Amino acid sequence: MNKRDWKINPLFYPDYKSTVLRTPKQPLIPVKHSLNELTGPAYGTSVIGEFDHDLTKNGIKNSPPLGEKIVVAGKVLDDNGKAIPNTLVEIWQANAAGKYIHKADSHDAPLDPNFFGGGRVLTDKEGNYKFYTIKPGAYPWGNHENAWRPAHIHFSLFGDNICSRLVTQMYFPNDPLFKYDPIYQSVPEHARHLLVSDFSLDLTESGICLGYEFNIVLRGKNSTPFENQ
């Protein structure tokens, strides 16, 4: 493949080096789903812990983490604006210093023993979700010389079965790293704003945390860009 093939296969974007090896070079072969894949697992309130929605309270030592506390909330919608209830929304992210709790993270930044970096919640009957967390830091990665990822939060959504999983990223407004990040730049220009949250004074809690709104649209012309679509 070369750069012109991006028009044919949008998953291939050579400036984002991982796509060179990961992008299929042959037509995909449909695989029939088994009964097990189509019927399970079933997600309900039983899979949600007391503080799963609050990453400032579900840390390893259950003490407040370092960093700027924020609230991230929004709706999961279909292409007609209809709310999608009972969707399992999971997030994971770096801490305020740009460090993940993962053995493969070699960034020379401190871990926060009070920040686990993951959470989950089910959307309510109106499709709403809400997380309390810490604004993640930018971090270096090995894609190219002096490469830094903009601050972002990873989102994963599950419907009624394991095959329905969708994965995306949420960014913060006016990040100066946008124009240098090939992952963000690999998204068609007209759709990039759909990955950027909106600052919301209505979500902001006085004296506690700033608020960001991030709505997720599953289908249609205003669909949120997903990594596995």
Summary of the structure (lengths in Angstrom):
residues: 229
radius of gyration: 18.2
end to end distance: 19.0
largest distance: 54.2
contacts: 627
relative contact order: 0.19
helix: 15%
strand: 27%
